[in-house]
């Protein structure tokens, strides 16, 4: 049965690893953040962040930008991400103090 995966996004340069428990296809990525500095949040199947790469590989599923200043944002992005059991999906982040939540569904 398909399920949603919720992960906290740590501030600064960090990566959150989400291990998928069963085969499913994700159709939506919701991400919300409260930022203190300019940065980016990236959804990827690669353990290595490609933030700052002008031509990222196909491993990068989606990327959002966080502007400088104490403000918040929420974004829902349609995706098509088929996964298998025990596959890792990564949420990479940059920007000091940028905290948030990622939801794959």
C-alpha positions in Angstrom: 0.0 0.0 0.0 1.3 3.5 -0.9 2.2 5.7 1.9 3.5 9.3 2.5 6.9 10.0 3.8 7.5 13.1 6.0 11.0 14.3 6.8 12.3 17.4 8.6 14.8 19.6 6.7 17.7 20.7 8.9 19.1 24.2 8.6 22.4 24.8 6.9 24.1 22.5 4.4 22.5 19.2 5.2 21.0 16.1 3.7 18.0 14.1 4.8 17.8 10.4 3.7 14.4 8.9 3.3 14.4 5.1 2.9 11.4 3.9 1.0 9.7 0.8 2.5 7.9 -0.6 -0.6 7.4 -0.2 -4.3 5.4 2.9 -5.2 5.3 5.9 -7.5 5.3 9.3 -5.8 3.2 11.9 -7.6 3.6 14.9 -5.3 6.4 16.7 -3.4 5.2 19.2 -0.8 7.9 21.3 0.9 7.6 24.1 3.4 10.4 26.1 4.9 11.2 29.0 7.2 14.4 30.6 6.0 17.0 33.0 7.5 19.4 33.0 4.5 19.3 32.4 0.8 19.6 28.8 -0.1 18.1 25.9 -2.1 16.2 22.6 -1.3 16.6 19.7 -3.7 14.8 16.4 -4.0 17.1 13.8 -5.5 17.9 10.1 -5.9 21.6 10.9 -5.6 23.3 11.0 -2.2 25.4 13.9 -3.5 23.9 17.3 -3.6 23.9 19.0 -7.0 22.9 22.4 -5.7 24.9 25.0 -7.6 25.2 22.7 -10.6 23.9 24.4 -13.7 23.2 21.1 -15.5 22.2 18.6 -12.8 22.0 14.9 -13.7 18.6 13.2 -14.1 18.9 12.2 -10.4 17.6 15.6 -9.4 13.8 15.4 -9.3 13.0 18.9 -8.1 14.6 22.0 -6.7 13.3 25.2 -5.0 15.0 28.4 -3.9 14.7 30.1 -0.6 15.2 33.9 -0.5 17.1 35.7 2.2 15.3 37.1 5.2 13.1 35.6 7.8 10.1 34.5 5.8 8.3 31.2 5.1 7.0 29.4 2.0 5.1 26.3 1.0 5.2 24.7 -2.4 3.5 21.6 -3.9 5.2 20.2 -7.0 3.9 17.4 -9.2 6.5 14.7 -9.7 6.7 11.2 -11.2 9.1 9.2 -9.0 8.9 5.4 -9.2 10.7 3.7 -6.3 11.4 0.2 -5.0 11.7 -1.1 -1.4 14.8 0.1 0.4 15.6 2.7 -2.2 16.9 6.0 -0.7 15.6 9.4 -1.7 17.5 12.5 -0.5 16.5 16.0 0.4 19.5 18.3 0.1 19.5 21.8 1.6 21.7 24.9 1.8 21.3 28.1 3.7 22.0 28.8 7.3 19.0 28.5 9.5 16.7 27.2 6.8 14.3 24.8 8.5 11.4 22.9 6.9 9.4 19.8 6.1 9.4 17.6 3.1 6.4 15.4 2.3 6.5 12.8 -0.5 3.2 11.3 -1.5 
